[in-house]
Amino acid sequence: TRNSSAVPVRACAAPASKPWWTPPAWPWSGWSKWFPTSPVSMVNSANCGPPRAAAGPKPIIQAMAAKLGSPVEITPRVPSLAYRLCMAALGAVDFAVAAENSHDWDIAAADLLLEEAGARLIDGSGEPLLYNARQVRRGALLAASAAAPPSLIEAFRAAIGWRPN
């Protein structure tokens, strides 16, 4: 379950206390290059400052940066939606955005990885996603720390033109 009493600070990446997976001993060298055993998880830190890097559609991120009032570096296009979202869980970016029309099967695994890393995947409502529903297409999504500041969520809502029902 998610902690609803989190302090609203941005999260930074840090080594987790223990590996989530340890690869078997393979006979060839170089295994750790492809499957590192130093896992990463999100931890709260008040010293991180405003978001600095993001992945996703350039127009949405630029609109978010304008609303936040700080420049945000946009990473080069990542064609894999799940990988792009998981970049936030790894700490490679401060947040990641998915444009509308992604399907549940495109994002479910990334959602699980984000949650296990202490991050979350939300839509404009700010609520966790529910799966196995009649509607499998999603609106725009934001992947960020579970302790993301409210200003980041508000910037996301403004950028996608979200209105409460």
MARKOL-348500 format. One line per field, with one value per atom (N, C-alpha, C, O): x, y, z; atom name; residue number from 1. Coordinates in Angstrom, 2 decimals, padded with zeros to 5 digits. Layout:
N
u	(X, ...)
v	(Y, ...)
w	(Z, ...)
a	(CA, ...)
k	(NUM, ...)
END
This chain:
165
u	(000.83, 000.00, 000.87, 002.02, 000.32, 001.06, 000.88, -000.16, 001.90, 001.87, 001.25, 001.85, 000.04, -000.65, -000.18, -000.58, 000.67, 001.15, 002.57, 003.29, 002.98, 004.33, 004.53, 003.62, 005.72, 006.07, 006.29, 006.98, 005.72, 005.82, 007.20, 007.40, 008.14, 009.47, 009.78, 009.20, 010.67, 011.06, 011.93, 012.62, 011.93, 012.72, 013.95, 013.95, 015.00, 016.23, 016.47, 015.91, 017.29, 017.59, 018.75, 019.67, 018.68, 019.74, 019.74, 018.72, 020.86, 020.89, 019.88, 019.72, 019.22, 018.27, 019.04, 020.23, 018.37, 019.03, 019.46, 020.48, 018.72, 019.14, 018.66, 017.65, 019.36, 018.99, 017.60, 017.18, 016.90, 015.59, 015.76, 014.85, 016.93, 017.19, 018.68, 019.41, 019.15, 020.56, 020.68, 020.06, 021.47, 021.57, 022.31, 023.15, 022.00, 022.73, 024.17, 024.50, 025.02, 026.43, 026.55, 026.42, 026.78, 026.89, 028.35, 029.23, 028.62, 030.01, 030.74, 031.96, 030.03, 030.73, 030.84, 030.04, 031.81, 032.00, 031.11, 030.60, 030.93, 030.15, 028.68, 027.93, 028.23, 026.81, 026.31, 025.21, 027.12, 026.67, 026.51, 025.83, 027.14, 026.98, 025.52, 025.00, 024.87, 023.50, 022.47, 021.35, 022.83, 021.91, 022.62, 023.12, 022.66, 023.37, 022.69, 021.47, 023.50, 022.95, 022.84, 022.53, 023.08, 022.93, 021.60, 021.55, 020.52, 019.21, 019.09, 019.87, 018.13, 017.89, 016.47, 015.55, 016.28, 014.93, 014.84, 015.86, 013.64, 013.42, 013.47, 012.91, 014.15, 014.17, 013.88, 014.19, 013.28, 012.97, 014.22, 015.08, 014.32, 015.44, 014.99, 014.48, 015.17, 014.76, 015.77, 015.49, 016.94, 017.99, 018.03, 018.98, 017.03, 017.07, 016.73, 017.23, 015.92, 015.56, 014.48, 013.85, 014.25, 013.18, 013.57, 014.74, 012.57, 012.88, 013.87, 013.77, 014.82, 015.85, 015.81, 016.24, 015.29, 015.28, 013.98, 013.42, 013.51, 012.25, 012.31, 013.11, 011.44, 011.30, 009.84, 008.94, 009.61, 008.24, 008.01, 008.96, 006.74, 006.42, 006.89, 006.55, 007.67, 008.27, 007.25, 007.51, 006.11, 005.16, 004.62, 004.46, 004.35, 003.83, 004.89, 004.61, 006.11, 007.19, 007.53, 007.78, 007.55, 007.81, 006.73, 007.03, 005.47, 004.39, 004.52, 004.25, 004.93, 005.14, 006.27, 006.15, 007.37, 008.52, 008.12, 008.54, 007.32, 006.86, 006.02, 006.16, 005.15, 004.30, 005.12, 004.84, 006.16, 007.03, 007.97, 008.46, 008.22, 009.12, 010.58, 011.40, 010.93, 012.33, 012.60, 011.72, 013.82, 014.13, 014.19, 014.66, 013.73, 013.77, 014.41, 013.95, 015.47, 016.13, 015.27, 014.86, 014.99, 014.20, 015.15, 015.96, 015.06, 015.94, 015.59, 014.46, 016.53, 016.21, 015.04, 014.83, 014.31, 013.12, 013.45, 014.41, 012.64, 012.74, 011.50, 010.40, 011.64, 010.46, 009.65, 008.45, 010.27, 009.54, 008.85, 009.51, 007.53, 006.76, 007.08, 007.32, 007.09, 007.36, 008.76, 008.94, 009.74, 011.11, 011.17, 011.82, 010.50, 010.50, 009.91, 010.46, 008.81, 008.20, 009.11, 009.19, 009.77, 010.67, 011.93, 012.62, 012.25, 013.39, 013.19, 014.16, 011.94, 011.65, 011.93, 012.41, 011.62, 011.88, 013.38, 013.83, 014.15, 015.60, 016.31, 017.46, 015.63, 016.26, 017.00, 017.69, 016.86, 017.51, 016.89, 017.55, 015.60, 014.90, 014.09, 013.82, 013.71, 012.92, 011.45, 010.76, 010.97, 009.62, 009.54, 010.36, 008.54, 008.31, 006.83, 005.98, 006.54, 005.17, 004.84, 005.68, 003.61, 003.09, 001.91, 001.03, 001.90, 000.77, -000.47, -000.38, -001.61, -002.85, -002.88, -002.11, -003.77, -004.03, -003.10, -003.05, -002.37, -001.62, -002.63, -003.67, -002.31, -003.19, -002.69, -001.51, -003.59, -003.21, -002.03, -001.15, -002.01, -000.94, 000.39, 001.44, 000.37, 001.60, 002.22, 003.43, 001.41, 001.88, 001.81, 002.40, 001.11, 000.89, 002.21, 002.37, 003.13, 004.40, 005.22, 005.83, 005.22, 005.94, 005.32, 006.05, 004.00, 003.32, 003.78, 004.04, 003.87, 004.32, 005.76, 006.07, 006.64, 008.04, 008.16, 008.95, 007.38, 007.40, 006.96, 007.60, 005.89, 005.40, 006.42, 006.63, 007.05, 008.05, 009.27, 009.97, 009.54, 010.68, 010.32, 011.18, 009.06, 008.65, 008.19, 008.13, 007.86, 007.34, 005.89, 005.37, 005.27, 003.89, 003.60, 004.27, 002.56, 002.07, 000.64, -000.21, 000.38, -000.94, -001.48, -000.73, -002.78, -003.40, -003.67, -003.15, -004.45, -004.71, -005.38, -005.24, -006.11, -006.80, -005.82, -006.14, -004.63, -003.65, -003.82, -003.07, -004.80, -005.07, -004.32, -004.00, -004.03, -003.41, -004.32, -005.55, -003.74, -004.51, -005.20, -004.67, -006.37, -007.09, -007.11, -007.32, -006.88, -006.81, -008.00, -008.79, -008.10, -009.15, -010.52, -011.50, -010.56, -011.81, -012.24, -011.50, -013.43, -013.96, -013.12, -012.87, -012.68, -011.87, -010.39, -009.91, -009.67, -008.26, -007.32, -006.10, -007.85, -007.02, -006.97, -007.95, -005.82, -005.60, -005.42, -005.07, -005.66, -005.31, -003.81, -003.10, -003.33, -001.91, -001.58, -002.42, -000.34, 000.10, 001.41, 002.22, 001.59, 002.80, 003.43, 002.76, 004.71, 005.48, 006.47, 007.30, 006.36, 007.25, 007.28, 006.56, 008.10, 008.19, 006.82, 006.02, 006.56, 005.32, 005.28, 004.20, 006.44, 006.53, 006.73, 007.27, 006.28, 006.43, 005.70, 004.62, 006.27, 005.60, 004.29, 004.17, 003.32, 002.03, 002.20, 001.39, 003.23, 003.43, 003.71, 003.32, 004.36, 004.63, 003.32, 003.10, 002.46, 001.18, 000.30, -000.39, 000.32, -000.46, 000.07, -000.72, 001.39, 001.97, 001.56, 001.28, 001.53, 001.09, -000.36, -000.71, -001.21, -002.63, -002.82, -003.62, -002.09, -002.20, -001.73, -002.34, -000.64, -000.06, -000.98, -001.00, -001.75, -002.62, -004.06, -004.92, -004.31, -005.65, -006.66, -007.83, -006.21, -007.10, -008.11, -007.78, -009.34, -010.42, -011.09, -011.33, -011.40, -012.10, -013.50, -014.13, -013.96, -015.31, -016.41, -017.58)
v	(-001.18, 000.00, 001.24, 001.21, 002.31, 003.56, 004.31, 004.20, 005.08, 005.86, 007.21, 008.03, 007.44, 008.69, 009.84, 010.99, 009.58, 010.64, 011.07, 011.59, 010.85, 011.20, 012.71, 013.47, 013.11, 014.52, 014.96, 014.27, 016.10, 016.50, 017.05, 018.27, 016.17, 016.54, 015.69, 014.61, 016.16, 015.39, 014.23, 014.32, 013.16, 011.99, 011.90, 012.34, 011.32, 011.05, 009.56, 008.85, 009.08, 007.65, 007.36, 008.16, 006.20, 005.76, 004.24, 003.63, 003.62, 002.16, 001.64, 002.20, 000.56, -000.07, -000.84, -001.10, -001.22, -001.91, -003.31, -003.79, -003.99, -005.31, -005.53, -004.95, -006.36, -006.56, -007.16, -007.98, -006.74, -007.33, -008.62, -009.45, -008.79, -010.00, -010.18, -009.23, -011.37, -011.68, -012.69, -013.76, -012.38, -013.30, -014.57, -014.55, -015.67, -016.90, -016.77, -015.89, -017.65, -017.63, -018.24, -019.45, -017.40, -017.87, -018.08, -017.41, -018.99, -019.31, -018.25, -018.32, -017.27, -016.26, -014.94, -014.66, -014.16, -012.87, -011.83, -012.03, -010.73, -009.64, -009.69, -008.80, -010.70, -010.82, -009.58, -009.10, -009.05, -007.92, -006.64, -005.71, -006.59, -005.43, -005.32, -004.22, -006.45, -006.45, -006.56, -006.08, -007.18, -007.35, -006.95, -007.81, -005.65, -005.20, -005.71, -005.87, -005.97, -006.46, -005.35, -005.62, -004.11, -002.96, -002.29, -001.39, -002.72, -002.16, -000.71, -000.21, -000.05, 001.35, 001.48, 000.84, 002.31, 002.60, 004.09, 004.76, 004.60, 006.01, 006.27, 005.50, 007.33, 007.74, 009.23, 009.97, 009.66, 011.08, 011.87, 011.41, 013.04, 013.92, 015.35, 015.71, 016.16, 017.57, 018.40, 019.56, 017.85, 018.62, 018.45, 018.90, 017.82, 017.52, 018.72, 018.80, 019.64, 020.80, 020.50, 019.44, 021.42, 021.23, 020.16, 019.82, 019.62, 018.61, 019.17, 020.32, 018.33, 018.75, 018.00, 018.52, 016.77, 015.96, 015.19, 014.77, 014.99, 014.28, 013.52, 013.82, 012.53, 011.76, 011.78, 011.69, 011.89, 011.87, 012.87, 013.44, 013.09, 014.02, 015.44, 016.03, 015.98, 017.30, 018.41, 019.22, 018.49, 019.58, 019.55, 020.59, 018.35, 018.25, 018.66, 019.40, 018.18, 018.50, 019.98, 020.59, 020.58, 022.01, 022.82, 023.80, 022.41, 023.10, 022.94, 023.88, 021.76, 021.54, 022.41, 023.01, 022.49, 023.30, 024.77, 025.46, 025.23, 026.63, 026.86, 027.89, 025.93, 026.06, 025.99, 026.69, 025.13, 024.99, 026.18, 026.45, 026.87, 028.03, 027.66, 028.46, 026.46, 026.05, 025.21, 024.48, 025.32, 024.53, 023.04, 022.66, 022.23, 020.78, 020.20, 020.47, 019.43, 018.78, 017.62, 016.78, 017.56, 016.47, 015.45, 015.77, 014.21, 013.17, 012.84, 013.08, 012.29, 011.88, 010.88, 010.17, 010.84, 009.99, 008.53, 007.96, 007.96, 006.55, 005.88, 006.14, 005.01, 004.45, 003.49, 003.32, 002.87, 001.94, 002.71, 003.32, 002.69, 003.40, 002.88, 003.68, 001.58, 001.01, 001.40, 001.76, 001.34, 001.72, 003.19, 003.55, 004.04, 005.48, 005.73, 006.53, 005.08, 005.27, 004.76, 005.37, 003.64, 003.07, 003.90, 003.73, 004.79, 005.68, 006.54, 006.92, 006.84, 007.59, 006.74, 007.24, 005.45, 004.55, 004.38, 004.26, 004.39, 004.23, 005.51, 005.46, 006.64, 007.90, 008.50, 009.50, 007.90, 008.44, 009.77, 010.61, 009.96, 011.22, 011.51, 010.60, 012.75, 013.12, 012.76, 012.47, 012.78, 012.34, 011.92, 012.33, 011.11, 010.68, 010.84, 010.71, 011.13, 011.36, 010.42, 010.17, 009.92, 009.15, 009.93, 010.37, 010.11, 010.79, 009.91, 008.73, 010.48, 009.71, 008.56, 008.53, 007.63, 006.45, 005.28, 004.37, 005.25, 004.03, 003.01, 003.37, 001.74, 000.66, 000.08, 000.21, -000.57, -001.19, -002.15, -002.18, -002.92, -003.89, -003.21, -003.85, -001.95, -001.21, -000.68, -000.44, -000.50, 000.22, -000.57, -000.14, -001.70, -002.41, -002.83, -002.63, -003.39, -003.83, -002.63, -002.69, -001.56, -000.35, 000.21, 000.67, 000.17, 000.64, -000.15, 000.43, -001.46, -002.31, -001.98, -001.86, -001.84, -001.50, -000.14, 000.04, 000.82, 002.15, 002.07, 002.66, 001.35, 001.25, 000.56, 000.99, -000.48, -001.20, -000.32, -000.52, 000.65, 001.54, 002.77, 003.62, 002.88, 004.04, 005.20, 006.33, 004.91, 005.94, 005.56, 004.58, 006.35, 006.02, 006.48, 007.34, 005.87, 006.22, 006.69, 005.95, 007.94, 008.52, 009.17, 009.47, 009.36, 010.14, 011.54, 011.90, 012.31, 013.68, 013.79, 014.81, 012.77, 012.82, 012.70, 013.09, 012.18, 011.98, 010.69, 010.41, 009.90, 008.64, 007.49, 007.56, 006.43, 005.24, 004.67, 004.81, 004.03, 003.46, 002.17, 001.41, 001.95, 000.70, -000.08, 000.49, -001.37, -002.21, -003.16, -003.24, -003.88, -004.86, -004.19, -004.69, -003.05, -002.31, -002.42, -002.91, -001.96, -002.01, -001.14, -001.52, 000.02, 000.94, 000.62, 000.74, 000.22, -000.14, 000.93, 000.82, 001.97, 003.08, 004.14, 004.38, 004.77, 005.76, 007.15, 007.32, 008.14, 009.50, 009.67, 008.67, 010.88, 011.13, 010.66, 010.72, 010.19, 009.64, 010.28, 010.70, 010.35, 010.91, 009.86, 009.32, 009.58, 008.68, 009.54, 010.24, 009.48, 010.29, 009.67, 008.71, 010.23, 009.78, 009.86, 010.75, 008.94, 009.00, 010.26, 010.71, 010.84, 012.07, 013.29, 014.30, 013.20, 014.33, 015.54, 015.41, 016.72, 017.92, 018.17, 017.86, 018.72, 019.03, 019.91, 019.82, 020.76, 021.63, 020.83, 021.25, 019.67, 018.83, 018.26, 018.23, 017.81, 017.25, 018.35, 018.12, 019.52, 020.64, 021.06, 021.37, 021.06, 021.38, 020.34, 020.68, 019.08, 018.01, 018.22, 018.13, 018.50, 018.73, 019.90, 019.82, 020.98, 022.16, 021.82, 022.25, 021.06, 020.75, 019.87, 020.00, 018.99, 018.09, 018.62, 018.00, 019.76, 020.33, 019.52, 019.47, 018.90, 018.06, 018.89, 019.93, 018.41, 019.04, 017.98, 016.87, 018.27, 017.28, 017.01, 017.89, 015.81, 015.44, 016.14, 015.94)
w	(000.00, 000.00, 000.00, 000.44, -000.49, -000.54, 000.76, 001.41, 001.15, 002.37, 002.06, 001.37, 002.58, 002.27, 003.14, 002.91, 004.13, 005.01, 004.65, 005.50, 003.40, 002.98, 003.01, 002.72, 003.36, 003.37, 001.94, 001.19, 001.51, 000.11, -000.25, -000.29, -000.50, -000.98, -002.19, -002.36, -003.04, -004.20, -003.76, -002.74, -004.48, -004.13, -005.01, -006.16, -004.46, -005.20, -005.18, -004.34, -006.07, -006.10, -005.15, -005.00, -004.52, -003.63, -003.61, -003.91, -003.26, -003.21, -002.19, -001.11, -002.55, -001.63, -000.57, -000.73, 000.48, 001.58, 001.21, 001.72, 000.35, -000.11, -001.53, -001.94, -002.29, -003.69, -003.84, -003.03, -004.87, -005.15, -005.93, -005.97, -006.55, -007.31, -007.42, -007.70, -007.21, -007.36, -008.50, -008.44, -009.53, -010.67, -010.26, -009.36, -010.92, -010.64, -011.10, -011.90, -010.61, -011.01, -012.40, -012.57, -013.40, -014.77, -015.11, -014.56, -016.02, -016.34, -017.15, -017.29, -017.68, -018.48, -017.72, -016.83, -018.07, -017.41, -018.06, -019.16, -017.38, -017.93, -017.59, -018.00, -016.85, -016.49, -015.77, -016.05, -014.85, -014.05, -014.88, -014.45, -016.04, -016.90, -017.36, -017.48, -017.61, -018.10, -016.99, -017.14, -015.88, -014.76, -013.47, -012.75, -013.17, -011.97, -010.71, -010.67, -009.68, -008.42, -007.39, -006.23, -007.79, -006.90, -007.22, -008.06, -006.56, -006.89, -006.48, -005.66, -007.04, -006.74, -006.24, -006.76, -005.23, -004.77, -004.50, -004.33, -004.46, -004.21, -002.71, -001.93, -002.31, -000.91, -000.84, -001.77, 000.26, 000.41, 000.72, 001.48, 000.15, 000.43, 000.24, -000.82, 001.25, 001.16, 000.39, 000.07, 000.07, -000.58, -002.09, -002.73, -002.67, -004.10, -004.97, -006.10, -004.52, -005.32, -006.32, -006.25, -007.27, -008.26, -009.28, -009.42, -009.99, -011.02, -012.04, -012.45, -012.45, -013.39, -014.70, -015.73, -014.69, -015.91, -016.00, -014.99, -017.24, -017.45, -018.77, -019.65, -018.87, -020.10, -020.51, -019.67, -021.81, -022.31, -023.41, -023.95, -023.74, -024.84, -024.54, -023.51, -025.46, -025.29, -025.00, -024.11, -025.70, -025.42, -023.98, -023.36, -023.47, -022.10, -021.10, -020.16, -021.28, -020.34, -020.38, -019.34, -021.58, -021.68, -020.97, -020.30, -021.11, -020.42, -018.91, -018.16, -018.47, -017.03, -016.50, -015.43, -017.26, -016.84, -016.73, -015.81, -017.68, -017.63, -016.39, -015.72, -016.07, -014.88, -013.60, -012.63, -013.59, -012.42, -012.27, -011.17, -013.37, -013.32, -013.25, -012.79, -013.70, -013.72, -014.96, -015.42, -015.50, -016.70, -016.36, -015.29, -017.28, -017.13, -018.38, -019.49, -018.21, -019.34, -019.80, -018.99, -021.09, -021.64, -022.24, -023.11, -021.75, -022.25, -023.69, -024.12, -024.44, -025.81, -025.81, -024.82, -026.90, -026.98, -026.65, -027.17, -025.79, -025.43, -026.00, -025.51, -027.01, -027.67, -026.79, -027.01, -025.81, -024.95, -023.83, -022.99, -023.82, -022.81, -021.40, -020.49, -021.22, -019.90, -019.41, -018.25, -020.31, -019.92, -019.54, -018.55, -020.32, -020.02, -018.64, -017.87, -018.32, -017.00, -015.89, -014.82, -016.13, -015.12, -014.91, -013.90, -015.84, -015.65, -014.40, -013.74, -014.06, -012.84, -011.61, -010.60, -011.69, -010.56, -010.33, -009.19, -011.40, -011.31, -010.87, -010.43, -010.98, -010.66, -011.84, -011.69, -013.03, -014.22, -014.62, -015.22, -014.29, -014.49, -013.23, -012.44, -013.05, -011.88, -012.06, -011.09, -013.30, -013.59, -015.05, -015.87, -015.36, -016.73, -017.03, -016.15, -018.29, -018.71, -019.87, -020.74, -019.86, -020.98, -021.56, -020.81, -022.86, -023.51, -023.41, -023.07, -023.71, -023.62, -024.61, -025.58, -024.37, -025.19, -024.96, -025.80, -023.86, -023.54, -023.02, -022.47, -023.20, -022.77, -021.45, -021.10, -020.73, -019.46, -019.62, -018.77, -020.69, -020.88, -021.21, -021.11, -021.58, -021.83, -020.54, -020.48, -019.52, -018.33, -017.03, -016.04, -016.98, -015.72, -015.05, -013.85, -015.80, -015.22, -014.73, -013.66, -015.50, -015.08, -013.80, -012.93, -013.69, -012.48, -011.27, -010.21, -011.41, -010.30, -009.91, -008.72, -010.89, -010.60, -009.93, -009.01, -010.40, -009.78, -008.32, -007.45, -008.07, -006.69, -005.79, -004.65, -006.27, -005.47, -005.19, -004.19, -006.05, -005.87, -005.04, -004.80, -004.62, -003.83, -004.68, -004.22, -005.93, -006.83, -007.16, -006.63, -008.02, -008.39, -009.80, -010.36, -010.35, -011.68, -011.49, -011.00, -011.89, -011.66, -012.94, -013.87, -012.95, -014.02, -013.47, -012.41, -014.16, -013.73, -012.37, -011.70, -011.97, -010.68, -009.52, -008.39, -009.77, -008.71, -007.96, -007.02, -008.33, -007.66, -008.32, -009.51, -007.56, -008.17, -009.25, -009.18, -010.23, -011.33, -010.89, -010.08, -011.43, -011.21, -012.52, -013.59, -012.43, -013.62, -013.68, -012.74, -014.79, -015.02, -015.08, -014.53, -015.74, -015.92, -017.38, -018.23, -017.66, -019.02, -019.96, -021.11, -019.48, -020.28, -020.05, -018.92, -021.10, -020.96, -021.49, -021.31, -022.13, -022.59, -021.51, -020.82, -021.38, -020.34, -020.93, -022.10, -020.08, -020.41, -020.17, -020.00, -020.17, -019.89, -018.48, -017.58, -018.29, -017.01, -016.57, -017.39, -015.26, -014.66, -013.76, -012.88, -013.96, -013.10, -012.32, -012.90, -010.99, -010.14, -008.75, -008.46, -007.91, -006.53, -005.87, -006.18, -004.96, -004.19, -003.34, -002.93, -003.08, -002.29, -003.18, -002.74, -004.43, -005.35, -004.80, -004.22, -004.97, -004.45, -005.20, -006.38, -004.51, -005.16, -006.39, -007.32, -006.41, -007.57, -008.84, -009.93, -008.73, -009.89, -010.44, -011.65, -009.55, -009.97, -010.56, -011.56, -009.97, -010.52, -011.89, -012.79, -012.07, -013.38, -014.41, -015.56, -014.01, -014.91, -015.32, -016.49, -014.35, -014.63, -015.59, -016.52, -015.36, -016.23, -017.65, -018.63, -017.76, -019.06, -019.89, -021.12, -019.25, -020.02, -020.09, -020.71, -019.45, -019.47, -018.67, -019.04, -017.59, -016.78, -016.02, -015.45, -016.01, -015.25, -014.41, -014.90, -013.13, -012.32, -012.89, -013.48, -012.69, -013.21, -012.48, -012.80)
a	(N, CA, C, O, N, CA, C, O, N, CA, C, O, N, CA, C, O, N, CA, C, O, N, CA, C, O, N, CA, C, O, N, CA, C, O, N, CA, C, O, N, CA, C, O, N, CA, C, O, N, CA, C, O, N, CA, C, O, N, CA, C, O, N, CA, C, O, N, CA, C, O, N, CA, C, O, N, CA, C, O, N, CA, C, O, N, CA, C, O, N, CA, C, O, N, CA, C, O, N, CA, C, O, N, CA, C, O, N, CA, C, O, N, CA, C, O, N, CA, C, O, N, CA, C, O, N, CA, C, O, N, CA, C, O, N, CA, C, O, N, CA, C, O, N, CA, C, O, N, CA, C, O, N, CA, C, O, N, CA, C, O, N, CA, C, O, N, CA, C, O, N, CA, C, O, N, CA, C, O, N, CA, C, O, N, CA, C, O, N, CA, C, O, N, CA, C, O, N, CA, C, O, N, CA, C, O, N, CA, C, O, N, CA, C, O, N, CA, C, O, N, CA, C, O, N, CA, C, O, N, CA, C, O, N, CA, C, O, N, CA, C, O, N, CA, C, O, N, CA, C, O, N, CA, C, O, N, CA, C, O, N, CA, C, O, N, CA, C, O, N, CA, C, O, N, CA, C, O, N, CA, C, O, N, CA, C, O, N, CA, C, O, N, CA, C, O, N, CA, C, O, N, CA, C, O, N, CA, C, O, N, CA, C, O, N, CA, C, O, N, CA, C, O, N, CA, C, O, N, CA, C, O, N, CA, C, O, N, CA, C, O, N, CA, C, O, N, CA, C, O, N, CA, C, O, N, CA, C, O, N, CA, C, O, N, CA, C, O, N, CA, C, O, N, CA, C, O, N, CA, C, O, N, CA, C, O, N, CA, C, O, N, CA, C, O, N, CA, C, O, N, CA, C, O, N, CA, C, O, N, CA, C, O, N, CA, C, O, N, CA, C, O, N, CA, C, O, N, CA, C, O, N, CA, C, O, N, CA, C, O, N, CA, C, O, N, CA, C, O, N, CA, C, O, N, CA, C, O, N, CA, C, O, N, CA, C, O, N, CA, C, O, N, CA, C, O, N, CA, C, O, N, CA, C, O, N, CA, C, O, N, CA, C, O, N, CA, C, O, N, CA, C, O, N, CA, C, O, N, CA, C, O, N, CA, C, O, N, CA, C, O, N, CA, C, O, N, CA, C, O, N, CA, C, O, N, CA, C, O, N, CA, C, O, N, CA, C, O, N, CA, C, O, N, CA, C, O, N, CA, C, O, N, CA, C, O, N, CA, C, O, N, CA, C, O, N, CA, C, O, N, CA, C, O, N, CA, C, O, N, CA, C, O, N, CA, C, O, N, CA, C, O, N, CA, C, O, N, CA, C, O, N, CA, C, O, N, CA, C, O, N, CA, C, O, N, CA, C, O, N, CA, C, O, N, CA, C, O, N, CA, C, O, N, CA, C, O, N, CA, C, O, N, CA, C, O, N, CA, C, O, N, CA, C, O, N, CA, C, O, N, CA, C, O, N, CA, C, O, N, CA, C, O, N, CA, C, O, N, CA, C, O, N, CA, C, O, N, CA, C, O, N, CA, C, O, N, CA, C, O, N, CA, C, O, N, CA, C, O, N, CA, C, O, N, CA, C, O, N, CA, C, O, N, CA, C, O, N, CA, C, O)
k	(1, 1, 1, 1, 2, 2, 2, 2, 3, 3, 3, 3, 4, 4, 4, 4, 5, 5, 5, 5, 6, 6, 6, 6, 7, 7, 7, 7, 8, 8, 8, 8, 9, 9, 9, 9, 10, 10, 10, 10, 11, 11, 11, 11, 12, 12, 12, 12, 13, 13, 13, 13, 14, 14, 14, 14, 15, 15, 15, 15, 16, 16, 16, 16, 17, 17, 17, 17, 18, 18, 18, 18, 19, 19, 19, 19, 20, 20, 20, 20, 21, 21, 21, 21, 22, 22, 22, 22, 23, 23, 23, 23, 24, 24, 24, 24, 25, 25, 25, 25, 26, 26, 26, 26, 27, 27, 27, 27, 28, 28, 28, 28, 29, 29, 29, 29, 30, 30, 30, 30, 31, 31, 31, 31, 32, 32, 32, 32, 33, 33, 33, 33, 34, 34, 34, 34, 35, 35, 35, 35, 36, 36, 36, 36, 37, 37, 37, 37, 38, 38, 38, 38, 39, 39, 39, 39, 40, 40, 40, 40, 41, 41, 41, 41, 42, 42, 42, 42, 43, 43, 43, 43, 44, 44, 44, 44, 45, 45, 45, 45, 46, 46, 46, 46, 47, 47, 47, 47, 48, 48, 48, 48, 49, 49, 49, 49, 50, 50, 50, 50, 51, 51, 51, 51, 52, 52, 52, 52, 53, 53, 53, 53, 54, 54, 54, 54, 55, 55, 55, 55, 56, 56, 56, 56, 57, 57, 57, 57, 58, 58, 58, 58, 59, 59, 59, 59, 60, 60, 60, 60, 61, 61, 61, 61, 62, 62, 62, 62, 63, 63, 63, 63, 64, 64, 64, 64, 65, 65, 65, 65, 66, 66, 66, 66, 67, 67, 67, 67, 68, 68, 68, 68, 69, 69, 69, 69, 70, 70, 70, 70, 71, 71, 71, 71, 72, 72, 72, 72, 73, 73, 73, 73, 74, 74, 74, 74, 75, 75, 75, 75, 76, 76, 76, 76, 77, 77, 77, 77, 78, 78, 78, 78, 79, 79, 79, 79, 80, 80, 80, 80, 81, 81, 81, 81, 82, 82, 82, 82, 83, 83, 83, 83, 84, 84, 84, 84, 85, 85, 85, 85, 86, 86, 86, 86, 87, 87, 87, 87, 88, 88, 88, 88, 89, 89, 89, 89, 90, 90, 90, 90, 91, 91, 91, 91, 92, 92, 92, 92, 93, 93, 93, 93, 94, 94, 94, 94, 95, 95, 95, 95, 96, 96, 96, 96, 97, 97, 97, 97, 98, 98, 98, 98, 99, 99, 99, 99, 100, 100, 100, 100, 101, 101, 101, 101, 102, 102, 102, 102, 103, 103, 103, 103, 104, 104, 104, 104, 105, 105, 105, 105, 106, 106, 106, 106, 107, 107, 107, 107, 108, 108, 108, 108, 109, 109, 109, 109, 110, 110, 110, 110, 111, 111, 111, 111, 112, 112, 112, 112, 113, 113, 113, 113, 114, 114, 114, 114, 115, 115, 115, 115, 116, 116, 116, 116, 117, 117, 117, 117, 118, 118, 118, 118, 119, 119, 119, 119, 120, 120, 120, 120, 121, 121, 121, 121, 122, 122, 122, 122, 123, 123, 123, 123, 124, 124, 124, 124, 125, 125, 125, 125, 126, 126, 126, 126, 127, 127, 127, 127, 128, 128, 128, 128, 129, 129, 129, 129, 130, 130, 130, 130, 131, 131, 131, 131, 132, 132, 132, 132, 133, 133, 133, 133, 134, 134, 134, 134, 135, 135, 135, 135, 136, 136, 136, 136, 137, 137, 137, 137, 138, 138, 138, 138, 139, 139, 139, 139, 140, 140, 140, 140, 141, 141, 141, 141, 142, 142, 142, 142, 143, 143, 143, 143, 144, 144, 144, 144, 145, 145, 145, 145, 146, 146, 146, 146, 147, 147, 147, 147, 148, 148, 148, 148, 149, 149, 149, 149, 150, 150, 150, 150, 151, 151, 151, 151, 152, 152, 152, 152, 153, 153, 153, 153, 154, 154, 154, 154, 155, 155, 155, 155, 156, 156, 156, 156, 157, 157, 157, 157, 158, 158, 158, 158, 159, 159, 159, 159, 160, 160, 160, 160, 161, 161, 161, 161, 162, 162, 162, 162, 163, 163, 163, 163, 164, 164, 164, 164, 165, 165, 165, 165)
END
